[in-house]
Amino acid sequence: MKKLLLPVVVFCLLFSAVAAAQGPVQGGTFRYALTTNPRGMFNPILNTEVYDGYINSVVYDGLIYIDENLEPQPKIAKSWEFSEDGLALTFYLHQGVKFHDGVELTAKDVAYTYKTILHPEYTGVRYGDFSMLVGAEDYHNGLADQVPGIKVVDDYTITFTTSEPFAPLLSQFTYGILPSHLLAHIPVGELELADFNRHPIGSGPFKFVEFLTDQHVLLEANEDYFFGRPNIDTLVFQRVAEDALPIYIRQGRVDYAEISPENYLEVSSIPGIDVYVYEALSYNYICFNMRQPRFADPVVRQAITYGFDRETYVEVLREGFGIVANAPIPMASWAFTSEGINEYPYDPELAAQMLAEAGWKPGADGVLEKEGMRLEFELLVPEGTRVNEQMALLFQQNMEEIGIKVNLVFMEFSAAVDRVDARQFDTFTMGWSLSVDPDPYGIWHSTSPWNDPGFYNERSDELLELGRRETDPAKRKEIYAEWQRLINHELPTMFLSYGVTIAAVSERVQGIDTEPGPLGPLVSLDKLAQIWLLQ
């Protein structure tokens, strides 16, 4: 297993001394490079792509945020308290928080946001995060008009009550609060079509200005931000082709970029650029569509995993910037375990043997067949990341060596997501960015809309439900350890690597976390409200 590289930081002492003496200043434009276009769903309860999430995280504020130590901190809620039985969570809101149109944010807006997620006509994927609230299921199924588990006490107090203990509850309330005065008149089933989603109004540190596909998302500082005007005037999420990133960085055309391993040496040698390497709460994977009979047998999925040289993927294609993964909870999480986990080392001979013993035999063209089925399938590969494209070619080659034919389909990211959402795929490769709480229910439970492989396992569902109810961290860790061993055996997806992120930051950017943990130098973009630029 590759050892994680320590953060690599190049400092200019004189430069830093000047910055410290100068202190925070206002003004300037900060440019954050994106190699993939946002879709344009700038609504925090409806977006499903991380790139839209970047914009939502600075346009909206949630009741809480997660700090660099992975701990919940107050935001719109100035404080909170649990009832003695742990079932009721009451938030006390700041007074005077305003949306970008000047209307005050109150508990009514909080209730609207979370009640919408539970609505029968809600088209998003976050119902499972709050289905444990009292009355949520009846409301979601159209059997009730209200949700007793959401109670507005007064304009600045709101209580959420669960029907049973729910360990991740507090960490769930990071979603940006929506303005009910602008959206409540829109039928929930039509909300995803609302013009609002392309022209969002939140209460966060930056106001939306424009979105030009293939160019940028432009935002400006919220002059009336409750927690203090951001230091930077303008925030731009700049679309940059991956191959062009080193040029943009060298020319000072972007201030922050996550770079690929192949660009590390070049970018780290550029004067005026600091480079940070950190383990993220994420993983990359290849998903099997288990609705198809050829992928129904775990032996097939295991053999494919043995047959793919994931070590070469990490050590060569990712140039060591990664850790071979074998389960869906990253090493950066407190719930990670390696005990009892099969590492599936590259062994094409074993893979071929397993397939033969399972009844797969070569056809006339050498491709394995069984009962009229061929081990020939498409791998859907989102464009925009060279490492992913190289990985797909290696996978295709490795599979050919054990009698499996893989047809590569390269597609723009949003189009690929549409195919996955419609379940129109054989296999696909993507990555998951995970929340701080390790609860995997929303991805892996059989009822979850994000259960892309169509995985159903009764014991898995039981463990996921137990993990949510157990509030003792040690016992909860044991539950998730057993669940990881189950997934490691079943392999509804092949796990490629745990995420290691390389961030390049201009030295003119001050106020970042220079010893980043899993949330990075910008702490999941929360630092954008505090950073400043040397003039």
C-alpha positions, 0 to 999 in steps of 0.5 A: 500500500502506498504511504500517504505523502506529507503536505508539500509546502514551499514558503518564501519567508520574506513574503510570509512576513510581509503578508503577516504584517499587512493583515487582511485587506479587501479587494481583488478577484479570486479564481478557482479552476474547475476542469468540469462544467457545473450543471447549473443546478444551484439549489442545495437540496436538488444538486447531485454533482460536486461542481454545483455544490461548490457554488451552493456552498458559498451562495447559501449558508446552513444551520451549521458547518463542519470545521477543519477538525471535522467538528460541527460549528454554528452558522445560521444557528448560533447554538443548539441543544439535544433533549435528555432522551437524545431524540429532539434537536433544537436550533436557536437562530441568529436574528438579522440574517438576511437573504441576498434580496434583503428579506430576513431568514427565519425558522420558517425558511428552515422548516420549508427547506427540510419539509420540502426534502420530505415532500411526496413530490420531491424529486431530489435524493436526500429524503433518506437523510431525514426520513427518521423524523417523526411523521416523515414517512407518512408525509412522504407517502401522502398520508399526512399534511404535516411533519410533527418532527419539524416544529417551528417554536418561534421565528428564531427557534426550530426543533427536529425530533426523531422517532428513534436515536439517530447518530448522524443527525446534527451533521446533516444540517449543513444544507443551505437554507432556501428562501421560502418567500421566493419558492413556497408558491412553486409546486414541489414537483416542479421545483427542479425546473424553476428559474431560481436554480439558475439564478439562486438567492441565498444568505451566504457570503457571495451573491450569484452574478452569472453562469456561462457554460464552458466559461465561468460562474461569477459571484460577488461579495455579499456586502451585507453578509451577517458574519462580515463582508468577505475580503475578496470582491469577486469570486470566479469558478473558472472553467479550464481544460485539464491540459491547460491548468499548468499554463493558467497557474504559471501565468497567474490566471487562476489562484487555486486548482486541484491538479492531476498527479502528472502535473505535480512536478511541473506545478510545484516548481512554479515560483509563487505557488504553494502545493498541498497534498492531503488525503480526502474523504473520497474514493474512486470506483468502477460500478457494476450494474447488478441488475444485469445477470452477468454481474449478479454473481459476486464471483464475477465481480471478485474475479474482475477485481483480481484481474485489474492491476489497481497497483499500477493504476495508483503507482504509475497512472496516479504517480503514487498519489492515491491509496488502493481502496477495498471498501467504501469508507476512506482511511481518513474516516474514524470508521475505517478498518483494514481488519478482515479486508481482502486486498484483492491483489492483481492476480490474472491467473486466479481471476481466470481460474475463478471465472472458469470454475463459475462456468464461463468458457471462451467463445469462438472469438475468445470472449467468455460466455455462459448460458448465452451471456457474454462477458462483454460490456461498456465502461462509461467514462466521464471526460475531462480527467486524463488519469481516468481515461488512462485507467479505463484503457488499462482496465480494458487491456487487463480484462482482455487478458482474462477473456473479458471484452470492455467497450469504452464509452467516453462522455461529457460528465453531466451526460454521463450522470444522466445515463447513470441516473437513468440506469442506462449503463453496464459499468461506469467509473466516477468518484464519491466525495463523502460527508464527515459522518461515515453513515453510508445509508444514503448511498448503499441502502437498498431503498436509496436513490443513489444506490447505483449498482442496484445492490440489495443485501438484507444484512447490509441493510440491517447494518446500515440501519443499526449504524444510524441508531447506535450513538456509542462511537465504539459500537458504531465503529464495530458495526461499520467494520462488519459492513465494510467486510461485507461490501469487500466480499460482495463488491457491488462496485470495484474500489480503485483508490482512496482520494489523495488531492493535490491543491495548487495555491497562489502565494498571494492567497492568505488566510488558508489552512496551511496544514490541511486535513481532509477538507483541504486548504479552503476547508470545503470552501468555507475559508473563501469568506475569510481569505484575502489577496496580497495586492 
